[in-house]
């Protein structure tokens, strides 16, 4: 794997290997935390977070005998959640697991009994990402948050937030006039919103507090 940089690869695909056994969803918390830290080291050079819908393929390379003749390996459906969680958050490469639109998970015979590894392939839209530098989330109301880069000047931040406010007001007005969710969604930012409950690891600022901060 080529080390990840400030921006994701332009061709919309990231591939890397995790040279170890996966962790089951039923594993103890400390084991899952250790696994997440292990994966974080592999992707730590990423200076970005993917912000749009994502497709993930998980290939678990494990000896066939372990799968068929022992009870030491997890079921394929149980290794998915810990892997996805390891990719999310400030130290990951995406914000939250609700971005995952499609998952393929399979095991492949590795022919090496004492060696297990996982190949992860992530596909995404090239321009749907944000820099980790200066990243905060603005709660625009109803616990709906949008990512903002505080590395930009206060003037730029003010313009972005003012535009967002107009969009949220327009959506509310359209809904009040009987338009459905999909119709009203057309006036919203291209950037998807994230519910506050899904981004607790990130810095979240209430809209009023951010506006006061910009004006001070």
BANULO-780535 format. One record per atom (N, C-alpha, C, CB): residue number from 1; residue in one letter; x, y, z. Coordinates in steps of 0.1 Angstrom, whole numbers, always signed. Glycine has a CB too. Example, Ala and Ser with C-alpha at 12.3 -4.5 7.8 and 13.67 -1.06 7.14 Angstrom:
BEGIN
- nr:rest:x:y:z
- 1:a:+132:-57:+78;
- 1:a:+123:-45:+78;
- 1:a:+132:-33:+78;
- 1:a:+113:-45:+90;
- 2:s:+128:-22:+71;
- 2:s:+137:-11:+71;
- 2:s:+129:+0:+79;
- 2:s:+141:-6:+57;
***
This chain:
BEGIN
- nr:rest:x:y:z
- 1:x:+8:-12:+0;
- 1:x:+0:+0:+0;
- 1:x:+9:+13:+0;
- 1:x:-9:+0:+12;
- 2:x:+5:+22:-9;
- 2:x:+12:+35:-9;
- 2:x:+7:+43:+2;
- 2:x:+10:+42:-23;
- 3:x:+16:+49:+10;
- 3:x:+11:+57:+22;
- 3:x:+1:+68:+18;
- 3:x:+23:+64:+29;
- 4:x:-10:+69:+25;
- 4:x:-20:+78:+22;
- 4:x:-15:+93:+25;
- 4:x:-33:+75:+30;
- 5:x:-20:+102:+18;
- 5:x:-16:+116:+19;
- 5:x:-26:+125:+24;
- 5:x:-11:+121:+6;
- 6:x:-25:+138:+21;
- 6:x:-35:+148:+25;
- 6:x:-48:+146:+19;
- 6:x:-29:+162:+22;
- 7:x:-49:+141:+7;
- 7:x:-61:+138:+0;
- 7:x:-62:+124:-4;
- 7:x:-62:+147:-13;
- 8:x:-74:+118:-6;
- 8:x:-75:+104:-10;
- 8:x:-71:+102:-25;
- 8:x:-90:+99:-9;
- 9:x:-67:+90:-29;
- 9:x:-63:+88:-43;
- 9:x:-74:+92:-52;
- 9:x:-60:+73:-45;
- 10:x:-70:+98:-64;
- 10:x:-79:+104:-73;
- 10:x:-88:+93:-80;
- 10:x:-72:+112:-83;
- 11:x:-84:+81:-80;
- 11:x:-91:+71:-88;
- 11:x:-102:+65:-80;
- 11:x:-82:+60:-93;
- 12:x:-105:+70:-68;
- 12:x:-116:+65:-60;
- 12:x:-115:+51:-54;
- 12:x:-128:+66:-68;
- 13:x:-103:+47:-51;
- 13:x:-101:+34:-45;
- 13:x:-89:+34:-36;
- 13:x:-100:+23:-56;
- 14:x:-91:+28:-24;
- 14:x:-80:+26:-14;
- 14:x:-80:+11:-11;
- 14:x:-82:+35:-1;
- 15:x:-68:+6:-12;
- 15:x:-66:-8:-8;
- 15:x:-54:-9:+2;
- 15:x:-63:-17:-20;
- 16:x:-56:-18:+12;
- 16:x:-45:-20:+21;
- 16:x:-47:-34:+28;
- 16:x:-44:-9:+32;
- 17:x:-36:-39:+34;
- 17:x:-37:-52:+41;
- 17:x:-35:-50:+56;
- 17:x:-25:-61:+36;
- 18:x:-42:-58:+63;
- 18:x:-41:-59:+78;
- 18:x:-35:-72:+81;
- 18:x:-55:-56:+85;
- 19:x:-22:-73:+85;
- 19:x:-15:-85:+86;
- 19:x:-18:-91:+100;
- 19:x:+0:-83:+84;
- 20:x:-30:-96:+102;
- 20:x:-33:-102:+115;
- 20:x:-47:-109:+114;
- 20:x:-32:-92:+127;
- 21:x:-50:-116:+124;
- 21:x:-64:-122:+125;
- 21:x:-74:-112:+128;
- 21:x:-64:-133:+135;
- 22:x:-86:-112:+122;
- 22:x:-96:-103:+125;
- 22:x:-102:-105:+139;
- 22:x:-108:-103:+115;
- 23:x:-110:-96:+144;
- 23:x:-116:-97:+157;
- 23:x:-131:-99:+155;
- 23:x:-113:-84:+166;
- 24:x:-137:-107:+163;
- 24:x:-151:-110:+163;
- 24:x:-159:-99:+170;
- 24:x:-154:-124:+168;
- 25:x:-171:-97:+166;
- 25:x:-180:-88:+172;
- 25:x:-182:-92:+187;
- 25:x:-193:-87:+165;
- 26:x:-181:-105:+190;
- 26:x:-183:-110:+203;
- 26:x:-171:-109:+212;
- 26:x:-188:-124:+203;
- 27:x:-160:-104:+207;
- 27:x:-147:-103:+214;
- 27:x:-149:-93:+225;
- 27:x:-136:-100:+205;
- 28:x:-140:-94:+236;
- 28:x:-141:-84:+247;
- 28:x:-136:-70:+241;
- 28:x:-131:-89:+258;
- 29:x:-141:-60:+249;
- 29:x:-138:-46:+245;
- 29:x:-123:-43:+243;
- 29:x:-144:-37:+255;
- 30:x:-115:-48:+252;
- 30:x:-101:-45:+250;
- 30:x:-95:-51:+238;
- 30:x:-93:-50:+263;
- 31:x:-99:-63:+233;
- 31:x:-94:-68:+221;
- 31:x:-99:-60:+209;
- 31:x:-99:-83:+220;
- 32:x:-111:-55:+209;
- 32:x:-116:-47:+198;
- 32:x:-109:-34:+198;
- 32:x:-131:-45:+199;
- 33:x:-106:-28:+209;
- 33:x:-98:-15:+210;
- 33:x:-84:-17:+205;
- 33:x:-98:-10:+224;
- 34:x:-78:-29:+208;
- 34:x:-64:-32:+203;
- 34:x:-64:-33:+188;
- 34:x:-58:-44:+210;
- 35:x:-74:-40:+183;
- 35:x:-75:-42:+169;
- 35:x:-77:-28:+162;
- 35:x:-87:-51:+165;
- 36:x:-85:-19:+167;
- 36:x:-87:-6:+161;
- 36:x:-74:+2:+161;
- 36:x:-98:+2:+168;
- 37:x:-67:+1:+172;
- 37:x:-54:+8:+172;
- 37:x:-44:+2:+162;
- 37:x:-48:+7:+187;
- 38:x:-44:-11:+160;
- 38:x:-36:-18:+150;
- 38:x:-39:-12:+136;
- 38:x:-38:-33:+151;
- 39:x:-52:-11:+133;
- 39:x:-56:-6:+120;
- 39:x:-52:+8:+118;
- 39:x:-71:-9:+117;
- 40:x:-54:+16:+129;
- 40:x:-51:+30:+129;
- 40:x:-37:+33:+125;
- 40:x:-54:+37:+142;
- 41:x:-28:+25:+130;
- 41:x:-13:+27:+126;
- 41:x:-11:+25:+111;
- 41:x:-5:+16:+134;
- 42:x:-19:+16:+105;
- 42:x:-17:+14:+91;
- 42:x:-22:+26:+82;
- 42:x:-25:+1:+86;
- 43:x:-33:+32:+87;
- 43:x:-39:+43:+79;
- 43:x:-36:+57:+85;
- 43:x:-54:+41:+78;
- 44:x:-27:+58:+95;
- 44:x:-25:+70:+102;
- 44:x:-20:+82:+93;
- 44:x:-15:+68:+113;
- 45:x:-14:+79:+82;
- 45:x:-9:+89:+73;
- 45:x:-20:+97:+66;
- 45:x:+1:+84:+63;
- 46:x:-32:+92:+66;
- 46:x:-43:+98:+59;
- 46:x:-46:+112:+66;
- 46:x:-56:+89:+59;
- 47:x:-46:+122:+58;
- 47:x:-49:+136:+63;
- 47:x:-63:+140:+60;
- 47:x:-39:+146:+57;
- 48:x:-71:+130:+56;
- 48:x:-85:+133:+52;
- 48:x:-95:+123:+58;
- 48:x:-86:+133:+36;
- 49:x:-107:+127:+57;
- 49:x:-118:+118:+60;
- 49:x:-128:+117:+48;
- 49:x:-126:+122:+73;
- 50:x:-132:+106:+44;
- 50:x:-142:+104:+33;
- 50:x:-155:+108:+39;
- 50:x:-143:+90:+28;
- 51:x:-163:+116:+32;
- 51:x:-176:+121:+37;
- 51:x:-188:+116:+30;
- 51:x:-175:+136:+36;
- 52:x:-187:+109:+19;
- 52:x:-199:+104:+12;
- 52:x:-201:+89:+13;
- 52:x:-197:+107:-3;
- 53:x:-209:+84:+4;
- 53:x:-212:+70:+5;
- 53:x:-200:+61:+1;
- 53:x:-225:+66:-4;
- 54:x:-199:+50:+7;
- 54:x:-187:+42:+5;
- 54:x:-191:+27:+3;
- 54:x:-178:+43:+18;
- 55:x:-183:+20:-5;
- 55:x:-184:+6:-8;
- 55:x:-172:-1:-2;
- 55:x:-186:+3:-23;
- 56:x:-173:-12:+6;
- 56:x:-162:-18:+12;
- 56:x:-162:-33:+8;
- 56:x:-162:-16:+27;
- 57:x:-150:-38:+5;
- 57:x:-148:-53:+2;
- 57:x:-138:-58:+12;
- 57:x:-144:-55:-12;
- 58:x:-141:-68:+20;
- 58:x:-133:-74:+30;
- 58:x:-129:-88:+25;
- 58:x:-139:-75:+44;
- 59:x:-116:-91:+23;
- 59:x:-111:-104:+20;
- 59:x:-103:-110:+32;
- 59:x:-103:-104:+7;
- 60:x:-108:-120:+38;
- 60:x:-101:-126:+49;
- 60:x:-93:-138:+44;
- 60:x:-111:-130:+61;
- 61:x:-80:-138:+45;
- 61:x:-72:-149:+40;
- 61:x:-68:-158:+52;
- 61:x:-59:-143:+33;
- 62:x:-74:-170:+52;
- 62:x:-72:-179:+63;
- 62:x:-71:-193:+58;
- 62:x:-84:-177:+73;
- 63:x:-64:-202:+65;
- 63:x:-63:-216:+60;
- 63:x:-76:-223:+61;
- 63:x:-52:-223:+69;
- 64:x:-79:-231:+51;
- 64:x:-92:-238:+50;
- 64:x:-95:-247:+62;
- 64:x:-93:-246:+37;
- 65:x:-84:-253:+67;
- 65:x:-86:-262:+78;
- 65:x:-91:-255:+91;
- 65:x:-73:-269:+81;
- 66:x:-86:-243:+93;
- 66:x:-91:-235:+104;
- 66:x:-106:-233:+103;
- 66:x:-83:-222:+105;
- 67:x:-110:-230:+91;
- 67:x:-124:-227:+89;
- 67:x:-133:-239:+91;
- 67:x:-127:-221:+75;
- 68:x:-128:-251:+86;
- 68:x:-137:-263:+85;
- 68:x:-135:-272:+97;
- 68:x:-133:-270:+73;
- 69:x:-123:-272:+104;
- 69:x:-121:-282:+113;
- 69:x:-117:-277:+127;
- 69:x:-109:-291:+109;
- 70:x:-119:-264:+130;
- 70:x:-117:-259:+143;
- 70:x:-128:-249:+147;
- 70:x:-103:-252:+144;
- 71:x:-129:-245:+159;
- 71:x:-139:-235:+164;
- 71:x:-132:-222:+168;
- 71:x:-147:-241:+175;
- 72:x:-119:-220:+163;
- 72:x:-112:-209:+167;
- 72:x:-114:-196:+158;
- 72:x:-97:-212:+167;
- 73:x:-120:-198:+147;
- 73:x:-121:-186:+138;
- 73:x:-136:-181:+138;
- 73:x:-118:-190:+123;
- 74:x:-137:-168:+137;
- 74:x:-150:-162:+138;
- 74:x:-158:-164:+125;
- 74:x:-149:-147:+140;
- 75:x:-171:-162:+126;
- 75:x:-179:-163:+114;
- 75:x:-177:-150:+106;
- 75:x:-194:-164:+118;
- 76:x:-178:-151:+93;
- 76:x:-175:-139:+84;
- 76:x:-184:-127:+88;
- 76:x:-177:-143:+70;
- 77:x:-197:-130:+91;
- 77:x:-205:-118:+94;
- 77:x:-201:-111:+107;
- 77:x:-220:-123:+95;
- 78:x:-194:-119:+116;
- 78:x:-191:-113:+129;
- 78:x:-178:-104:+129;
- 78:x:-189:-124:+139;
- 79:x:-170:-105:+118;
- 79:x:-158:-97:+117;
- 79:x:-160:-84:+110;
- 79:x:-147:-105:+109;
- 80:x:-172:-81:+105;
- 80:x:-175:-69:+97;
- 80:x:-175:-57:+106;
- 80:x:-188:-70:+90;
- 81:x:-183:-57:+117;
- 81:x:-185:-45:+125;
- 81:x:-172:-40:+131;
- 81:x:-195:-48:+136;
- 82:x:-163:-49:+137;
- 82:x:-151:-43:+143;
- 82:x:-142:-37:+132;
- 82:x:-143:-55:+150;
- 83:x:-142:-43:+120;
- 83:x:-134:-38:+109;
- 83:x:-139:-24:+105;
- 83:x:-134:-47:+97;
- 84:x:-152:-22:+103;
- 84:x:-157:-10:+99;
- 84:x:-155:+1:+110;
- 84:x:-172:-11:+97;
- 85:x:-157:-3:+123;
- 85:x:-154:+6:+134;
- 85:x:-140:+11:+134;
- 85:x:-157:+0:+147;
- 86:x:-130:+3:+130;
- 86:x:-116:+6:+130;
- 86:x:-113:+17:+119;
- 86:x:-108:-6:+128;
- 87:x:-122:+18:+109;
- 87:x:-120:+27:+98;
- 87:x:-126:+41:+101;
- 87:x:-125:+21:+85;
- 88:x:-134:+42:+112;
- 88:x:-142:+54:+115;
- 88:x:-136:+62:+125;
- 88:x:-156:+50:+119;
- 89:x:-139:+75:+126;
- 89:x:-135:+84:+136;
- 89:x:-123:+92:+133;
- 89:x:-132:+76:+149;
- 90:x:-119:+101:+142;
- 90:x:-108:+110:+139;
- 90:x:-95:+103:+134;
- 90:x:-105:+118:+151;
- 91:x:-92:+91:+139;
- 91:x:-80:+84:+135;
- 91:x:-82:+75:+123;
- 91:x:-74:+76:+146;
- 92:x:-94:+75:+117;
- 92:x:-97:+66:+106;
- 92:x:-97:+73:+93;
- 92:x:-111:+61:+108;
- 93:x:-104:+68:+83;
- 93:x:-105:+74:+70;
- 93:x:-119:+77:+66;
- 93:x:-98:+65:+59;
- 94:x:-129:+75:+75;
- 94:x:-142:+79:+72;
- 94:x:-149:+83:+85;
- 94:x:-151:+68:+65;
- 95:x:-160:+90:+84;
- 95:x:-166:+96:+96;
- 95:x:-174:+86:+104;
- 95:x:-174:+108:+92;
- 96:x:-183:+80:+98;
- 96:x:-192:+71:+105;
- 96:x:-196:+59:+97;
- 96:x:-205:+78:+110;
- 97:x:-200:+48:+103;
- 97:x:-203:+36:+95;
- 97:x:-216:+37:+87;
- 97:x:-204:+24:+104;
- 98:x:-224:+47:+90;
- 98:x:-236:+49:+82;
- 98:x:-233:+54:+68;
- 98:x:-246:+58:+89;
- 99:x:-221:+57:+65;
- 99:x:-217:+60:+51;
- 99:x:-215:+48:+43;
- 99:x:-203:+68:+52;
- 100:x:-214:+36:+49;
- 100:x:-212:+24:+41;
- 100:x:-225:+19:+35;
- 100:x:-207:+12:+51;
- 101:x:-225:+20:+22;
- 101:x:-237:+17:+14;
- 101:x:-237:+2:+10;
- 101:x:-238:+26:+2;
- 102:x:-225:-4:+8;
- 102:x:-224:-18:+4;
- 102:x:-212:-24:+10;
- 102:x:-223:-18:-12;
- 103:x:-214:-37:+15;
- 103:x:-203:-44:+21;
- 103:x:-202:-58:+14;
- 103:x:-204:-45:+36;
- 104:x:-191:-62:+10;
- 104:x:-188:-76:+6;
- 104:x:-178:-82:+15;
- 104:x:-183:-77:-9;
- 105:x:-181:-93:+21;
- 105:x:-171:-100:+30;
- 105:x:-170:-114:+27;
- 105:x:-176:-98:+45;
- 106:x:-158:-119:+25;
- 106:x:-156:-133:+21;
- 106:x:-142:-138:+27;
- 106:x:-156:-135:+6;
- 107:x:-141:-151:+28;
- 107:x:-128:-157:+32;
- 107:x:-122:-164:+20;
- 107:x:-130:-166:+45;
- 108:x:-109:-164:+20;
- 108:x:-102:-171:+9;
- 108:x:-91:-180:+15;
- 108:x:-95:-160:-1;
- 109:x:-89:-192:+10;
- 109:x:-79:-201:+15;
- 109:x:-65:-196:+13;
- 109:x:-81:-215:+8;
- 110:x:-58:-194:+23;
- 110:x:-44:-188:+22;
- 110:x:-33:-199:+20;
- 110:x:-41:-180:+34;
- 111:x:-36:-211:+23;
- 111:x:-27:-222:+22;
- 111:x:-16:-221:+33;
- 111:x:-20:-223:+9;
- 112:x:-16:-211:+41;
- 112:x:-6:-210:+52;
- 112:x:-13:-210:+65;
- 112:x:+2:-196:+50;
- 113:x:-11:-221:+72;
- 113:x:-19:-223:+84;
- 113:x:-17:-213:+95;
- 113:x:-17:-237:+90;
- 114:x:-5:-209:+97;
- 114:x:-1:-200:+108;
- 114:x:-2:-185:+104;
- 114:x:+13:-203:+113;
- 115:x:-7:-182:+93;
- 115:x:-7:-168:+88;
- 115:x:-21:-164:+84;
- 115:x:+3:-166:+76;
- 116:x:-27:-153:+90;
- 116:x:-39:-148:+85;
- 116:x:-37:-133:+82;
- 116:x:-50:-150:+96;
- 117:x:-45:-128:+73;
- 117:x:-44:-114:+69;
- 117:x:-57:-110:+63;
- 117:x:-32:-111:+60;
- 118:x:-60:-97:+62;
- 118:x:-72:-92:+57;
- 118:x:-69:-81:+46;
- 118:x:-81:-86:+68;
- 119:x:-75:-82:+35;
- 119:x:-74:-72:+24;
- 119:x:-86:-63:+24;
- 119:x:-71:-78:+10;
- 120:x:-85:-50:+26;
- 120:x:-96:-41:+26;
- 120:x:-96:-32:+14;
- 120:x:-96:-33:+39;
- 121:x:-107:-32:+7;
- 121:x:-108:-23:-5;
- 121:x:-119:-13:-3;
- 121:x:-110:-31:-18;
- 122:x:-117:-1:-4;
- 122:x:-127:+10:-2;
- 122:x:-129:+18:-14;
- 122:x:-123:+19:+10;
- 123:x:-141:+19:-19;
- 123:x:-144:+27:-31;
- 123:x:-153:+38:-27;
- 123:x:-151:+18:-42;
- 124:x:-151:+50:-33;
- 124:x:-157:+62:-29;
- 124:x:-157:+72:-41;
- 124:x:-151:+69:-17;
- 125:x:-165:+83:-40;
- 125:x:-164:+94:-50;
- 125:x:-152:+103:-47;
- 125:x:-178:+102:-50;
- 126:x:-144:+106:-57;
- 126:x:-132:+113:-56;
- 126:x:-133:+126:-48;
- 126:x:-126:+116:-69;
- 127:x:-143:+133:-50;
- 127:x:-144:+147:-44;
- 127:x:-151:+147:-31;
- 127:x:-150:+156:-54;
- 128:x:-155:+136:-25;
- 128:x:-163:+136:-13;
- 128:x:-154:+133:-1;
- 128:x:-174:+126:-13;
- 129:x:-147:+143:+3;
- 129:x:-138:+142:+15;
- 129:x:-135:+155:+21;
- 129:x:-124:+135:+11;
- 130:x:-130:+155:+33;
- 130:x:-126:+168:+40;
- 130:x:-113:+166:+47;
- 130:x:-138:+172:+50;
- 131:x:-105:+176:+49;
- 131:x:-93:+176:+56;
- 131:x:-95:+174:+71;
- 131:x:-84:+188:+53;
- 132:x:-86:+166:+77;
- 132:x:-87:+164:+92;
- 132:x:-82:+176:+99;
- 132:x:-79:+152:+96;
- 133:x:-74:+184:+92;
- 133:x:-69:+196:+99;
- 133:x:-79:+206:+101;
- 133:x:-57:+202:+90;
- 134:x:-81:+210:+114;
- 134:x:-91:+220:+117;
- 134:x:-105:+216:+116;
- 134:x:-89:+232:+109;
- 135:x:-108:+203:+116;
- 135:x:-121:+198:+114;
- 135:x:-130:+199:+126;
- 135:x:-121:+183:+109;
- 136:x:-142:+205:+125;
- 136:x:-152:+205:+135;
- 136:x:-165:+202:+128;
- 136:x:-152:+219:+143;
- 137:x:-175:+199:+136;
- 137:x:-189:+197:+131;
- 137:x:-198:+208:+137;
- 137:x:-194:+183:+134;
- 138:x:-206:+214:+129;
- 138:x:-215:+225:+133;
- 138:x:-229:+219:+134;
- 138:x:-215:+237:+123;
- 139:x:-235:+220:+146;
- 139:x:-249:+215:+148;
- 139:x:-258:+226:+142;
- 139:x:-252:+212:+163;
- 140:x:-264:+223:+131;
- 140:x:-273:+233:+124;
- 140:x:-287:+233:+130;
- 140:x:-273:+230:+109;
- 141:x:-290:+225:+139;
- 141:x:-303:+223:+145;
- 141:x:-308:+209:+143;
- 141:x:-313:+233:+138;
- 142:x:-317:+205:+153;
- 142:x:-322:+192:+153;
- 142:x:-312:+181:+153;
- 142:x:-331:+190:+141;
- 143:x:-300:+185:+158;
- 143:x:-288:+175:+159;
- 143:x:-283:+171:+146;
- 143:x:-292:+163:+167;
- 144:x:-285:+179:+136;
- 144:x:-280:+176:+122;
- 144:x:-267:+184:+121;
- 144:x:-290:+179:+111;
- 145:x:-256:+178:+118;
- 145:x:-243:+184:+118;
- 145:x:-236:+183:+105;
- 145:x:-234:+178:+129;
- 146:x:-229:+194:+102;
- 146:x:-221:+194:+89;
- 146:x:-206:+197:+92;
- 146:x:-226:+205:+80;
- 147:x:-197:+191:+85;
- 147:x:-183:+192:+88;
- 147:x:-178:+206:+82;
- 147:x:-175:+181:+82;
- 148:x:-170:+212:+90;
- 148:x:-164:+226:+87;
- 148:x:-149:+226:+90;
- 148:x:-171:+237:+94;
- 149:x:-142:+232:+81;
- 149:x:-127:+233:+83;
- 149:x:-124:+246:+89;
- 149:x:-120:+231:+69;
- 150:x:-120:+246:+102;
- 150:x:-116:+259:+108;
- 150:x:-103:+265:+104;
- 150:x:-117:+257:+123;
- 151:x:-96:+257:+96;
- 151:x:-83:+263:+90;
- 151:x:-86:+274:+80;
- 151:x:-75:+251:+84;
- 152:x:-98:+274:+75;
- 152:x:-102:+285:+66;
- 152:x:-104:+298:+74;
- 152:x:-115:+282:+58;
- 153:x:-103:+309:+67;
- 153:x:-104:+322:+73;
- 153:x:-118:+323:+79;
- 153:x:-101:+334:+63;
- 154:x:-120:+332:+88;
- 154:x:-133:+335:+94;
- 154:x:-143:+340:+84;
- 154:x:-132:+344:+106;
- 155:x:-138:+347:+74;
- 155:x:-147:+352:+64;
- 155:x:-153:+340:+56;
- 155:x:-140:+362:+54;
- 156:x:-144:+331:+52;
- 156:x:-148:+319:+44;
- 156:x:-158:+311:+53;
- 156:x:-136:+311:+40;
- 157:x:-155:+309:+65;
- 157:x:-163:+301:+74;
- 157:x:-177:+308:+75;
- 157:x:-157:+300:+88;
- 158:x:-177:+321:+76;
- 158:x:-190:+328:+77;
- 158:x:-199:+326:+65;
- 158:x:-187:+343:+80;
- 159:x:-192:+327:+53;
- 159:x:-199:+326:+41;
- 159:x:-205:+312:+40;
- 159:x:-190:+328:+28;
- 160:x:-198:+302:+43;
- 160:x:-202:+288:+43;
- 160:x:-214:+286:+52;
- 160:x:-191:+278:+46;
- 161:x:-213:+290:+64;
- 161:x:-223:+288:+74;
- 161:x:-236:+296:+71;
- 161:x:-219:+292:+88;
- 162:x:-234:+308:+66;
- 162:x:-246:+316:+61;
- 162:x:-254:+309:+50;
- 162:x:-241:+330:+57;
- 163:x:-246:+303:+41;
- 163:x:-252:+296:+30;
- 163:x:-260:+284:+35;
- 163:x:-242:+292:+19;
- 164:x:-254:+277:+44;
- 164:x:-260:+265:+50;
- 164:x:-273:+269:+57;
- 164:x:-251:+258:+61;
- 165:x:-273:+280:+65;
- 165:x:-285:+285:+72;
- 165:x:-296:+287:+62;
- 165:x:-282:+297:+80;
- 166:x:-293:+294:+51;
- 166:x:-304:+296:+41;
- 166:x:-309:+283:+35;
- 166:x:-298:+305:+29;
- 167:x:-301:+273:+33;
- 167:x:-305:+261:+28;
- 167:x:-314:+253:+38;
- 167:x:-293:+252:+25;
- 168:x:-311:+253:+51;
- 168:x:-319:+247:+61;
- 168:x:-333:+254:+62;
- 168:x:-312:+247:+74;
- 169:x:-333:+267:+61;
- 169:x:-345:+274:+62;
- 169:x:-354:+271:+50;
- 169:x:-343:+290:+63;
- 170:x:-348:+271:+38;
- 170:x:-355:+267:+26;
- 170:x:-361:+253:+27;
- 170:x:-346:+268:+14;
- 171:x:-354:+244:+32;
- 171:x:-359:+230:+34;
- 171:x:-371:+230:+43;
- 171:x:-348:+221:+39;
- 172:x:-370:+237:+54;
- 172:x:-380:+237:+64;
- 172:x:-393:+243:+58;
- 172:x:-376:+246:+76;
- 173:x:-391:+254:+50;
- 173:x:-403:+260:+43;
- 173:x:-409:+251:+33;
- 173:x:-399:+273:+37;
- 174:x:-401:+244:+26;
- 174:x:-407:+235:+16;
- 174:x:-414:+223:+22;
- 174:x:-395:+229:+7;
- 175:x:-409:+218:+33;
- 175:x:-416:+208:+40;
- 175:x:-430:+213:+46;
- 175:x:-407:+202:+52;
- 176:x:-430:+225:+51;
- 176:x:-442:+231:+56;
- 176:x:-452:+233:+45;
- 176:x:-439:+244:+63;
- 177:x:-448:+234:+33;
- 177:x:-457:+235:+22;
- 177:x:-462:+222:+16;
- 177:x:-451:+244:+11;
- 178:x:-458:+211:+23;
- 178:x:-463:+198:+18;
- 178:x:-453:+190:+9;
- 178:x:-475:+199:+11;
- 179:x:-442:+196:+6;
- 179:x:-432:+188:-2;
- 179:x:-426:+177:+6;
- 179:x:-421:+198:-7;
- 180:x:-423:+166:+0;
- 180:x:-418:+154:+8;
- 180:x:-403:+156:+10;
- 180:x:-421:+141:+1;
- 181:x:-397:+146:+17;
- 181:x:-383:+147:+21;
- 181:x:-374:+148:+9;
- 181:x:-379:+134:+29;
- 182:x:-377:+140:-1;
- 182:x:-368:+140:-13;
- 182:x:-369:+153:-21;
- 182:x:-371:+128:-22;
- 183:x:-381:+158:-22;
- 183:x:-382:+171:-29;
- 183:x:-375:+182:-22;
- 183:x:-397:+174:-30;
- 184:x:-377:+183:-8;
- 184:x:-370:+193:+0;
- 184:x:-355:+192:+0;
- 184:x:-376:+194:+14;
- 185:x:-351:+179:-1;
- 185:x:-336:+177:+0;
- 185:x:-329:+184:-11;
- 185:x:-334:+162:-1;
- 186:x:-335:+187:-22;
- 186:x:-329:+193:-34;
- 186:x:-322:+206:-31;
- 186:x:-338:+195:-44;
- 187:x:-327:+213:-20;
- 187:x:-321:+226:-17;
- 187:x:-309:+225:-7;
- 187:x:-331:+236:-12;
- 188:x:-307:+213:-2;
- 188:x:-297:+211:+8;
- 188:x:-283:+210:+2;
- 188:x:-300:+199:+17;
- 189:x:-272:+212:+11;
- 189:x:-258:+211:+6;
- 189:x:-256:+197:-1;
- 189:x:-248:+213:+17;
- 190:x:-246:+196:-10;
- 190:x:-242:+183:-15;
- 190:x:-236:+175:-4;
- 190:x:-232:+185:-27;
- 191:x:-229:+181:+5;
- 191:x:-224:+174:+17;
- 191:x:-235:+169:+25;
- 191:x:-215:+183:+25;
- 192:x:-235:+156:+28;
- 192:x:-245:+150:+36;
- 192:x:-244:+154:+51;
- 192:x:-244:+134:+35;
- 193:x:-255:+154:+58;
- 193:x:-255:+157:+72;
- 193:x:-252:+145:+80;
- 193:x:-268:+164:+76;
- 194:x:-247:+147:+93;
- 194:x:-245:+136:+102;
- 194:x:-252:+139:+115;
- 194:x:-229:+134:+105;
- 195:x:-259:+129:+120;
- 195:x:-266:+131:+133;
- 195:x:-256:+132:+144;
- 195:x:-276:+120:+135;
- 196:x:-259:+141:+153;
- 196:x:-249:+143:+164;
- 196:x:-245:+131:+172;
- 196:x:-255:+153:+174;
- 197:x:-255:+121:+173;
- 197:x:-252:+109:+181;
- 197:x:-242:+100:+174;
- 197:x:-265:+101:+183;
- 198:x:-239:+103:+161;
- 198:x:-230:+94:+153;
- 198:x:-216:+100:+153;
- 198:x:-235:+92:+139;
- 199:x:-213:+111:+158;
- 199:x:-200:+118:+157;
- 199:x:-195:+122:+170;
- 199:x:-201:+130:+147;
- 200:x:-198:+115:+180;
- 200:x:-194:+119:+194;
- 200:x:-179:+120:+196;
- 200:x:-200:+109:+204;
- 201:x:-171:+113:+188;
- 201:x:-156:+114:+189;
- 201:x:-150:+127:+184;
- 201:x:-150:+102:+182;
- 202:x:-158:+134:+176;
- 202:x:-154:+146:+170;
- 202:x:-158:+159:+178;
- 202:x:-159:+147:+156;
- 203:x:-151:+170:+175;
- 203:x:-155:+182:+182;
- 203:x:-168:+188:+175;
- 203:x:-144:+193:+181;
- 204:x:-178:+190:+183;
- 204:x:-191:+195:+178;
- 204:x:-193:+209:+184;
- 204:x:-202:+185:+182;
- 205:x:-197:+219:+176;
- 205:x:-200:+232:+180;
- 205:x:-214:+236:+177;
- 205:x:-190:+242:+174;
- 206:x:-221:+241:+186;
- 206:x:-235:+246:+183;
- 206:x:-234:+258:+174;
- 206:x:-243:+249:+196;
- 207:x:-244:+259:+165;
- 207:x:-244:+270:+155;
- 207:x:-243:+284:+161;
- 207:x:-257:+269:+147;
- 208:x:-251:+286:+172;
- 208:x:-250:+299:+178;
- 208:x:-236:+302:+184;
- 208:x:-261:+300:+189;
- 209:x:-230:+292:+190;
- 209:x:-217:+294:+195;
- 209:x:-206:+297:+184;
- 209:x:-212:+282:+203;
- 210:x:-208:+290:+173;
- 210:x:-199:+293:+162;
- 210:x:-200:+306:+156;
- 210:x:-201:+282:+151;
- 211:x:-213:+311:+155;
- 211:x:-215:+324:+149;
- 211:x:-209:+335:+158;
- 211:x:-230:+327:+147;
- 212:x:-211:+333:+171;
- 212:x:-206:+343:+181;
- 212:x:-190:+343:+180;
- 212:x:-210:+339:+195;
- 213:x:-184:+331:+178;
- 213:x:-170:+330:+178;
- 213:x:-165:+337:+165;
- 213:x:-166:+315:+177;
- 214:x:-172:+336:+154;
- 214:x:-167:+343:+142;
- 214:x:-168:+358:+143;
- 214:x:-176:+338:+130;
- 215:x:-179:+363:+150;
- 215:x:-181:+377:+151;
- 215:x:-172:+384:+161;
- 215:x:-196:+380:+154;
- 216:x:-167:+376:+170;
- 216:x:-159:+382:+181;
- 216:x:-145:+387:+176;
- 216:x:-157:+372:+192;
***
